[in-house]
């Protein structure tokens, strides 16, 4: 046994109480792990559905951009005139103690920052497609970050549950056995001693 404790009734009661709490803690951690796994599966399913949409949208957008570049030459000067994106706000909500990001942003239609006289429809189409791809990317990044955080939560929860199941609970169980055996042995010795004293007193009479 890693660490022996004094075989007293007080220690026995304290360890039994701690063992009950450890078992309750393991059950709670096991439930938490199952909930996190269920949430992770849900997010992974969402990610798989949207990944193809993101890939297809970027493929269309780059195809339109290539056509625009072929017709207009490099469009880097036009790209520099595009307005700055308003950005996103991030909040977090908790799932069993794991902070999950929630992105807040407005879906705005693309705003042309160039004239129509010297540009083509393919440039307009590229602008629209990249705008759509941007919002799909926001959505995918939110989901993938959630999956990463949930996976980390599962790993930490599993580690704690394993520590309780494989180390702490067995150690306490062994300590209870050790103290119980020591107390029983002490009671037998006390009984034997009292019996000897009783026999001696009877002999003197």
N, C-alpha and C positions, 0 to 999 in steps of 0.2 A: 504494500500500500504506500502511496506517495507520501502521505502525511498523516500520522496518527494523532488522535485527539484524546483528551483525558476521558476515560470511560465513566462519565457521571450521568445521572438521570437528566440533569439540566442540559448537558450537551446533546443527549439523545433526543430530547424534545425539540431543541433548537434545530438540529440537523433534519429531523423528520418534517418540521415546518418548512425549512429551506428546500427540501426535496419536493414537497407538494408545490411550492412556488416555481421550482425549476421545471417540473412536469407541465404546469399550467403555462409557463413561458414557452416551452417547446411547442405545445398545442397551438398557441397564438401565433408563433413564428411560422408554423406549418400552414396555418390558414392564410397568413399574410403572403407567404410564398405562392400558394395556389392562386390567390387573387391576382398577384402581380403577373404570374404566368398567363392567366386568362386574359388580362389586359394587354400583355405583350403580344399574344397571338392575334388579338383583335387589331392592334396597330400594324403588325407585320402584314396582315391580310390587306389592310388599307394601302400600305406601302407598295405591295406587289401590284395592286390595281392601278395605282397612279404612276408608278415608274415607267410603264409602257407609254402612258399618255405624255409624260415629260419627254421621253426619248423621241416619240413621233413628232411632237410639237417642235422640238429643236431641229429635228431633221428637216421638217418643212420650212422652218424659218431660215436655216442656213442655205437651203436650196434656193429660196426666193432671194436671199442676199447675194448669192453667187450670180444669179441672173441680173440683179441690179448692178453689181460690179462690172459685169460684162458689158452692160448697156451704157453705164455712166462712168466707168472707170472706178477707182477706189472711192468709196463713199465716206472716207474718214472725216473730211471737212464737214459734210452734212451731219455726221454722227456727233460732232462737237457742238452742234447747235441744239441738240436735244435737251429739253429741260431736265433739271435734276429731279430724281425720284423722291417723293415725299418721305419714303422710308417706312419703317414698321415699328410698332410698340410691342413689347413682350411682357406678358404677365405669366404667373405660374399658379397652377392648382395642384393640390396634393392628392395622390393616390396611395393610401397606406403609408404615408410619410415620405413618399418619393415625389419631388417637385417636377411637374410636367409643364413644359412651355406651351403657352397659347399666344399665337401671333395675331395682332390686330392691325389691319391695314384696309385701305379703301381700294376697291377695284375700279380704277379709272380707265376710261377709253384712251387709246394712244393719242397724243396731241402732236399734230404735224408742226414742225418748226422750220419747214422749208417751203419754198414755192412749188407750185405744180408745173410751171412752164418747162423747167429744165430737168424734171424727174420723170420716173416711170411708175406704172402700176405695180411692178414687181417690188419697187422700194416701199410703196405703201403697204403692200402685202407683207413684206418682211417686218415692217414696223408693227403691224397688227399681230403677227405670229409671235414675235419676240415678246411683245407685251403679254400675250396669253401664256407664253412659256415662263415668264417671270413669276406670275401668280401661281402657276403649277409648282414651280420650284420652291416658293414660299411654303406651300402646303406640304410638299415632300420633305423639306428640311425640318418642319415642325414634327412630322411623324417619325422621321429617322432619329431625331434627337430624343424624342419620347421613348423610342425603342431602346436606345443606348442607356438612358437613365433608368428605365425599368429593368433592363438586364443587369445593371450594376446593383440595383435594389435587390434583385433576386439573388445575385451572388453573395452580397453581404448578409442577407437573411438566411441563406443556406449555410453560410459559414457559422453564424451564431447558433443555428439549430443543430448543426453537427457537433459544435462544442458542447452544447447541453446534452445531446443524446449520447455522444461517445466518450465524453470526459467527465463533465460535472455530475450528471445523474449517476453513472456507474461509481464514481468516487464516493458520492454521498451514500449510495447503497452499501458499499463496502464498509464505510465508517459506521453505519447503523448496525451492520452485522458484527463488526468488531466490538462496538460498545455493548450491544445486546449480549454477546457471548461473554464479555468480561464481567458484566453485571450479574449474569446467571452464575458464573463461576464464583463470584464474590458471595452471592446468596447461598450457594452450596457450602462454601467454606464457613460462612456464618452459622448455617444450620448445623453443620458438623461440630463446630466449636460449642454451640449451645447444648448440643446433645451430650458432648463429653462432660461439660460442666454439670448438666443434670444428673448424669450417671455418677459422677464423683460425689455430688450432694447426697444422692440416694445411698451410696456406699457408706458415707459417714453416719447416716442415720442407723 
